[in-house]
Amino acid sequence: MNALLKKELSALERMTVDELREKHRILFGEENRSRHKDFLRKRIAWRIQALAEGGLSERARQRALELANDADPFEPGLVLCGDAD
């Protein structure tokens, strides 16, 4: 990781929620309703690194889609509850 990238990532720690939300809008091209600083920081940091160093390979993207398609969805209306005893 180069020095400029490290500097940009460490600057996220000093940003306010509103600044993080604006940075998110710039990087992702859409608003984010979250006001959770850690969530915003992590999402923005991932995007900055992906743009600088490359994101997932096409093979990794395809595999992720396969896994998502193979997942067993819950039956609509199914209620999960644990045994209290």
C-alpha positions as CSV (number, residue, x, y, z in Angstrom):
1,M,0.0,0.0,0.0
2,N,1.5,3.3,-1.0
3,A,1.9,6.4,1.3
4,L,-0.8,8.4,-0.5
5,L,-3.4,5.6,0.0
6,K,-2.4,5.2,3.7
7,K,-2.8,9.0,4.1
8,E,-6.3,9.0,2.5
9,L,-7.4,6.0,4.6
10,S,-6.2,7.6,7.9
11,A,-8.0,10.8,7.0
12,L,-11.3,8.9,7.3
13,E,-10.7,8.6,11.0
14,R,-10.9,12.3,11.4
15,M,-14.0,12.9,9.3
16,T,-17.4,13.7,10.7
17,V,-20.5,11.7,9.8
18,D,-21.6,14.3,7.3
19,E,-18.1,14.4,5.7
20,L,-18.1,10.6,5.4
21,R,-21.6,10.6,3.9
22,E,-20.4,13.2,1.3
23,K,-17.3,11.1,0.6
24,H,-19.5,8.0,0.1
25,R,-21.7,10.0,-2.3
26,I,-18.7,11.0,-4.4
27,L,-17.2,7.5,-4.4
28,F,-20.3,5.4,-5.0
29,G,-22.4,8.0,-6.9
30,E,-25.4,7.6,-4.5
31,E,-26.5,8.8,-1.1
32,N,-26.2,6.6,2.0
33,R,-28.7,7.1,4.8
34,S,-26.5,5.5,7.4
35,R,-25.1,7.7,10.1
36,H,-22.9,5.0,11.6
37,K,-19.4,6.2,11.4
38,D,-17.7,2.8,11.5
39,F,-19.9,1.4,8.8
40,L,-19.3,4.4,6.5
41,R,-15.5,4.4,7.2
42,K,-15.2,0.7,6.3
43,R,-17.3,0.9,3.2
44,I,-15.4,4.0,2.0
45,A,-12.0,2.4,2.8
46,W,-13.0,-0.7,0.9
47,R,-14.0,1.4,-2.1
48,I,-10.8,3.5,-2.0
49,Q,-8.6,0.4,-1.8
50,A,-10.6,-1.3,-4.6
51,L,-10.1,1.6,-6.9
52,A,-6.4,1.9,-6.1
53,E,-5.4,-1.7,-6.1
54,G,-8.2,-3.4,-8.0
55,G,-11.4,-5.1,-6.7
56,L,-12.5,-8.7,-6.9
57,S,-11.4,-10.6,-9.9
58,E,-14.1,-11.7,-12.4
59,R,-13.7,-15.3,-11.2
60,A,-14.3,-14.2,-7.6
61,R,-17.4,-12.2,-8.7
62,Q,-18.8,-15.2,-10.5
63,R,-18.2,-17.5,-7.6
64,A,-19.9,-15.1,-5.2
65,L,-22.9,-15.0,-7.6
66,E,-23.0,-18.8,-7.7
67,L,-22.9,-19.0,-3.9
68,A,-25.7,-16.5,-3.6
69,N,-27.8,-18.3,-6.1
70,D,-27.2,-21.7,-4.4
71,A,-28.2,-20.4,-0.9
72,D,-31.4,-21.8,0.6
73,P,-33.8,-18.9,0.9
74,F,-36.2,-18.9,3.8
75,E,-39.7,-19.8,3.1
76,P,-41.9,-16.7,2.9
77,G,-43.7,-16.1,6.2
78,L,-41.4,-18.5,8.0
79,V,-40.8,-17.4,11.6
80,L,-37.6,-18.6,13.4
81,C,-37.8,-19.1,17.1
82,G,-35.6,-20.7,19.6
83,D,-36.5,-23.1,22.4
84,A,-36.4,-21.2,25.7
85,D,-36.0,-24.3,27.8
